């Protein structure tokens, strides 16, 4: 005799999963039923990982920001969902006041945002 698995409200489960993902990557409130401290710790770790991805792919951006790159990036990214590492680098550079626009800066922009090979 096999017991029947409990019925699952898949719509509710999908809503809870989406809310958890928003809390982890977009700075949204932690949904009910989740450990707030654990979710916050995981969100901080994901932000540091995201900063590390930008740092590895765009080392000149890190150099332009100085020693506090990670802290500055994490503070900036805390309420911004990731779209791509390149988009993160470009948007953060703009936020940080690193000039990347205009024809005079096009070569500097290419050097600053070039991928490390």
C-alpha positions as CSV (number, residue, x, y, z in Angstrom):
1,X,0.0,0.0,0.0
2,X,1.6,3.3,-1.1
3,X,0.5,6.4,0.6
4,X,-0.6,9.2,-1.6
5,X,1.7,12.3,-1.7
6,X,0.1,15.4,-0.3
7,X,-1.5,17.8,-2.8
8,X,0.7,20.8,-3.5
9,X,-0.6,24.2,-4.5
10,X,1.8,24.8,-7.3
11,X,0.7,28.4,-7.8
12,X,1.4,29.2,-4.1
13,X,4.7,27.4,-4.3
14,X,5.7,29.4,-7.4
15,X,4.8,32.6,-5.6
16,X,6.8,31.7,-2.6
17,X,9.8,30.7,-4.7
18,X,9.7,34.0,-6.7
19,X,9.4,36.0,-3.4
20,X,12.5,34.2,-2.1
21,X,14.5,34.8,-5.2
22,X,13.5,38.6,-5.0
23,X,14.7,38.6,-1.4
24,X,18.0,37.0,-2.4
25,X,18.9,39.1,-5.4
26,X,16.8,42.3,-5.5
27,X,16.7,43.4,-1.9
28,X,13.0,42.6,-1.4
29,X,11.6,41.7,2.0
30,X,12.1,38.1,3.2
31,X,8.8,36.2,2.7
32,X,7.0,34.7,5.7
33,X,8.1,31.3,6.7
34,X,11.8,31.8,5.9
35,X,14.7,32.4,8.3
36,X,15.4,36.2,7.9
37,X,19.0,35.9,9.1
38,X,19.8,33.0,6.8
39,X,18.2,34.6,3.8
40,X,20.1,37.9,4.5
41,X,23.4,36.0,4.9
42,X,22.8,34.2,1.6
43,X,21.9,37.5,-0.1
44,X,25.1,39.1,1.1
45,X,27.1,36.2,-0.1
46,X,25.5,36.4,-3.6
47,X,26.3,40.2,-3.7
48,X,29.9,39.5,-2.9
49,X,30.0,36.8,-5.5
50,X,28.5,39.2,-8.0
51,X,31.1,41.8,-7.1
52,X,33.8,39.2,-7.6
53,X,32.5,38.4,-11.1
54,X,32.7,42.0,-12.1
55,X,36.2,42.3,-10.6
56,X,37.5,39.2,-12.5
57,X,36.1,40.3,-15.8
58,X,36.7,44.1,-15.5
59,X,39.9,44.5,-13.4
60,X,40.5,48.1,-14.6
61,X,37.1,49.1,-13.2
62,X,38.2,47.8,-9.8
63,X,41.5,49.6,-10.1
64,X,39.6,52.9,-10.9
65,X,37.5,52.4,-7.8
66,X,40.3,51.6,-5.4
67,X,40.5,49.4,-2.4
68,X,36.8,49.8,-1.5
69,X,35.4,48.4,-4.8
70,X,33.7,45.4,-3.2
71,X,32.0,47.5,-0.5
72,X,30.9,50.2,-2.9
73,X,29.7,47.6,-5.5
74,X,27.7,45.6,-2.9
75,X,26.0,48.8,-1.5
76,X,25.1,49.8,-5.1
77,X,23.9,46.4,-6.2
78,X,21.9,45.6,-3.0
79,X,18.5,46.6,-4.6
80,X,19.4,46.0,-8.2
81,X,18.7,42.6,-9.8
82,X,21.5,41.3,-12.0
83,X,21.0,41.3,-15.7
84,X,24.6,40.5,-16.8
85,X,28.1,41.1,-15.6
86,X,28.8,43.6,-18.3
87,X,25.7,45.5,-17.6
88,X,26.6,45.5,-13.9
89,X,30.0,46.9,-14.7
90,X,28.7,49.6,-17.0
91,X,25.9,50.7,-14.6
92,X,28.2,50.7,-11.6
93,X,30.9,52.7,-13.4
94,X,28.2,55.3,-14.2
95,X,27.0,55.3,-10.6
96,X,30.6,55.6,-9.3
97,X,31.2,58.6,-11.6
98,X,33.7,56.9,-13.8
99,X,33.3,58.7,-17.2
100,X,32.6,56.1,-19.9
101,X,30.6,58.2,-22.4
102,X,31.5,60.6,-25.2
103,X,33.8,60.1,-28.2
104,X,36.9,61.2,-26.3
105,X,36.3,58.5,-23.7
106,X,35.5,55.6,-26.2
107,X,39.1,54.2,-26.0
108,X,39.2,54.6,-22.3
109,X,35.8,52.9,-22.0
110,X,37.0,49.9,-24.1
111,X,40.1,49.6,-22.0
112,X,38.2,49.9,-18.7
113,X,35.5,47.4,-19.6
114,X,37.5,45.0,-21.7
115,X,37.3,41.4,-20.6
116,X,40.4,39.8,-19.2
117,X,41.4,37.0,-21.5
